[in-house]
Amino acid sequence: MILFVAASIKFAALRKNPGDILLRAVSASLFVASLLFATAAPPTLALINDWLGIPNIAAPIVYGILTAFDGSAIVLLIHWRGDEDACRLRRATRLCLAVYSAAIVAIAVLFSLGDAHVERLRDLDTYYASTPYIREMILLYLAAHTVAAVTMAILCWSWSRQVPGALRVGLLFIASGNVLTFAYDALKYAAIVARWTGHNLDWLSTNVAFTLASISAFLVAAGFLIPPIGQGANSRWKSFQRYQMLQPLWLEIRSEIPATSPQPMQWWEPIDLRLMQRERDINDALLRLGPFFDNTVGAEIYRQAIAQEHAPERAQSEADAAVIARAVLTKADPAAAPLTPEGRWTVSSADSTDLLVSLSKALARSPLVRSSRTAELAATPS
């Protein structure tokens, strides 16, 4: 079920961005994996056999889907990791597709040459372990599966040591899933060899291996989902932090937000939209306050900040914050008049979200801004 959920999420994302090659590869791989687990269930195998009228015909179909998934997963990982050499990337992709396509064709040919007239829905691998051609078909799909599992485990483990965050966690999940896939193959091999030597370890193939395959599918699907979900959650968290950090500035100048502006969005609205609205309201209010930005105030606070050995960027934020605080007080006085263009201070801390955040922090925390505000209040007639 998780594979279908993962595939649905990716297809939904693909509809919004159909030109994303990597997203197409992820969606295709998850879809093939979902198809694999849907067709590999014994009831589905029986339906396929009955529908096509050939005993065990579902086996090469499922093995072919599994081999297709193995090849697509390797190609996906190759493109996901990327390569500065585009020619080498194309060669690796073509080689992988050629090898696994040939394996799919060989599986079909070997089945057609063999004799598997007794339907086996759960233990075909061990029941036909010694049957000519069917035996080779089984070993071929297992070999392709093993190569893919080892390749992906090694690549993901190696890559995970070079990247941080959600991508690293996702790669470790995929690597762990492929380690279990290798264990699945090892159990299959053990059960087949046991048949060759006259023993019966079919339970390793039919019970234990199937359980490992389910856990492996969960880990691999989770591994593909964690990076985009984690990155999205991280992005939303950063937006929320910015939204909160802009609150002191927004509260300071909200009286200047135009009455025609929409009311602040509710808390359940997307945080990106709420942040965008807050930034827009701040910029609109700053435009209305612009004629009251006193150059004298800004220059004095900037001089004091530099004298206290504050970094120029911090000094600029403190000067801008003091100017804004003074402008709010000045404009509230009905007798106040706008300053001439020559006497106005240019607030440069509104040029980006990061600068707005620094401005908001200065407004809330800077002793220089606080002293400037206090001095103005003391000078205001009661």
N, C-alpha and C positions, 0 to 999 in steps of 0.2 A: 504493500500500500504506500509506503514512504516513497518508493520509486515513482509511482504515479503522481503523488503530490509534488515531488521534486520536478518531474517533467512538466506538470501543469504550470507550476510557478515560472519555469524557464520559458515555456511557450507564451505565457502572458507577457513576460518581459520582451520576448522576441517580436511580438506584435507591435510594441512601442518602438523597437529599434531593429527592424528587419535587415539592415545592412551590416550588422555586427557578425563577422565571420566566426569569432570565438563563441559567441552566444548560440549561433546556429549549431556549432559542433557540440556544445554542451547539451543543447536540447535534443539533438539527434541521438547522442549517446544514452541519455536518460530514457528516451523513448524506446530505444532498442532494448535497454535493460528491463524496462517495464514489460515489453512484449515478451521477453525471455521468461520472466517469472510467471507471466500469465499463461504461456503455452507449456511450461515445464510441469505444471500440476498434473498428476495422474488422470483426473477426470477430463482435462482438456486434451491430453494425449489420446485418450480413448475416443473422444469426439473426432479428432483429426483423422485417426485411423479408420473410423467408421465412415466418415464423410468421403475420404479419398478411396476407400475400399482396399487398402493395402496394409497388411499387418506391419506394425512398427514403423510406418512411413513417417510418423511424427518424430522419431528419433533423429534422422538426419536433418529434419527441419529445425528442431530445437538446437542441435549441435551447430547447424549453420548460423542460426541467430546468435548463439553464444560466441562463435568464432568472429562473427561480424562485430559484436560488441567489443570483443578483445581488441580487434584492430582499430575500431573507432576510438576506444579509450586511449590507446597509445597515441594515435594521431591527435586527439584532443589535448593530451598532456604536452605533446611536442609544440602545439600552437599556443597553449596556455603559457608555457614557459617562455616561448619566443626565441628568436635567434636573429642576431644582426645580419647574418648572411642569408638573404632570402633564397638564394639558389640552393644552399644546403638544406634549408627548411623544406623546400619543395621536393628535393631528392629523398629526404627522410620520409616525407609523407607518401610519396609515390611508391617507395620500396615497401613500406609497411602495408599499404593498401594492396599492392601486387601480391605479396606473400600471403596475406590473409584471404584475399580473393581466391588465390590458387588453392588454399586449404579448403575453402568452402566447396569449390568445384570437386576436389578430390574426395571430400566426404560423401557427396552425392554419388559419384562414380563408384566408390567402394561399396556403398550400400546396394547399389543396383547389381553389383557383381556377386554379392554375398547372398546367403540363404538365411533369412530371419522370419520364418513363417509362423513361429509361435509368439503370440503377442505378450510382451513383458512391459508393464507400465512403470514398475519401480526398480527392477533389478536387471535391466537389459545389459548394462555394462558388465556385470559378472556372469549372467546367464550365457552370454555370447562371447565370453572372454577368450575362448579357444576356437571360435568359428572363423574360418578363412574369410578374409576381406572385411567382415564385420569387426573382427578383432582389430585390424589395421585402422578401420574407421574410428573406433573408440580411442585407440592410442593416439591417432592424429589429432582429434579434437582436444584430448587431454594435454598433448604436447603444446598445441597452440595456446591453450588456456594457461598452462604453466609458464610459458615464455612471457605472456602478457602480464601475469601476476608478478613475476620476478622483476620484469622491466619496470613496471609501474611502482612497485615497492621501492626499488633502488632510486629511481628518478625522484619520487616524492620525498623520500627520506633525505636525499642529497639537497634538494631544493629547499626543504623546510629549514635547513640550517642557514639559509641565506636571506630569508624573509621574516618579518615580524608579524605579530598580531593575528587577525582572523585567518589570513592566508596560510600562515604557518600551522595553525590548528587544523584547518581544512586538509592540508597536505598530510599531516600526521594521521588524520582519520582515514584518508584514502590509502596511505601506506599500511596502516593496521588492517584495513579491510582486505588488502591484497596479500598480506601475510596469512590471513585466514583462508584466502582463496588458494594459496599454495598448500596450506594444510589440507584443504578439501581435496586437492589433486593428489596429495600424498596418500590420503586414505583410499582414494579410488585405485591408485596404483597398487597399494597393499592388498586390497580385496581381489584385484585381478590376478596378481602374482600368486595369491593364495589358491585361487582356482587352478592356475597352471600346475601347482605342486600338489594338487589333490586335497586341499583343505577348503574350508568354508568360512570366510570372514565377510560374508555379504552384508552383515549388519553395519560394518564400517562404512560401506558405500551407501546403503539405503537409509540409515538413520543418522549416524554421526555426521557424515559428510553433508547431508541435506541441512542439518541444523547449522553447521558452519557456513554454508552458502547463504542462509537467511541473515545471519549476523553480519557476514561480509557485505551483503547488499545494503544493509542498514548503514554500516560505517562508510561505505563508498558514497552512497547518496547524501549522507550527512556531510561528508567531506566536500562535495560539490556545492552544497547549499550554504555552508558556514561562511565562506568568504564574502559572497554578496550580501547575505543577511547581516553578518558582523560589520561589514563596511557601512551598510545602510544605517545600522543602529548607532555606530560610532559617529556618523555624519549627523544624525538627528540629535545625539547627545551634545555634540559641539554646538549645533544650532541653538539648543536649549540653553547651554551655558552662555552663549553670546546674548541671547534674548534676556536672560536674567542680569547679565552684567551691564546691559544698556538701560536697565530700569532706573537707576539714579538720574541719568541724563533725561530720560523720557519724563520722569516725574517733575524734574526741574522746569521743563519747557512745555509741559502739556497744555498749559493755559493758552499757548500760542498755536496749538494745532488747529487748523481751520475747522470751523463748525461743519463744513460740508464733507469733511473726511469721514469715512465709515467708522462705526464704533469698533473698539478693539475686539478681535476675534475671541471666541470662547476657548477655554483651556483644551478642549477636545479637538480643536481644529489642528491641521498639520503644523508642526512647529516651524517648518521652513516658511510657510505662508505668514505665520504670526511674526516671525523675525523680519520678513520682508516688509510687512505693514508697519512694524515699529520703526524700522530704518526710514521708511518713506515719511512717516509722521514727524520724525526728528528732523529730517532734511527740510520738510515743509515749514516747520516751526523756526528753524534756523534762518530760512529765507526771510521770514516775517520779522525776525529780530535783527537782521543784518544792519539796518540803518542805525541801530543803537549800540553797535559794537565799538567800544571806546578804545582808540589806539593808545591813549595814555595809560589806561589800566593794563592792557596787554603788554606794553613795553616794560612797564614797571614790574609786573609779576615775572616776566621772562628774565629781567635783569636780576631779580632776587633769586630766582631758581638757579641761574647760572652761577651766581655768587655762592650759592650753597653746594656747588659742584654737582648739580643734577645734569644728567645727560641732555643734550640738545632736544632729543625727541620728547623726553619727559617734561622739560621746561616749556616746550611748545604746547603740550597738552595742558599743563597747568595754566599757562597764560590764556589759552583758548577757553578753558573752563571758567576762569575768573571773569573774563570778558562776557561770557554767556550769562553767568550768574548776575553780574552787574546790569546787563542789558534787560534781563527779566524784571529786575527791580525798577530800573529806569522807565521802561515802557509802561509799567503799572501806574506811574504818576501821570495823571491827565495833563499836567502842565509841561511834560517833557517833550522835547522836539528832536526830530532825527538829526544825527550828526552830518556834517558835510562829508562828501566822499573823501576829502583829504584827511579828515579826522577819524576815519573808520579803521578798525582792526580787521584783518583778513583771517578768518578762522579756517585754518588748513587741516584741522583734525577731523573734518567731515568728509575727507576724500575717499575713505574706505571703511569697511566694517571694523578692521583691526584698529584703525585710528579712532573711530568712534568709541570703541571699547576703552581705549586708553584715556580718551576724553572723559568718559563716564566715570572711570576709576578716579581720575584726578578730581572730578567734581565731588565725589563722595568722600575721598580720603585725604586729599592734599591740605596740609596746614596753611599753605600759602593761599589757596582758594578760600579756605575757611576764614582766614584773617581778613582777606579782601572783602568778603561778604559782611563780616562783622563790622569792619570799618565803615562800610556803606550804610549799614543799618544804624550805626551810631550817629552818622552824619545826617540821617533822614529826620526831619522835624516830626515831632510827635503830634 
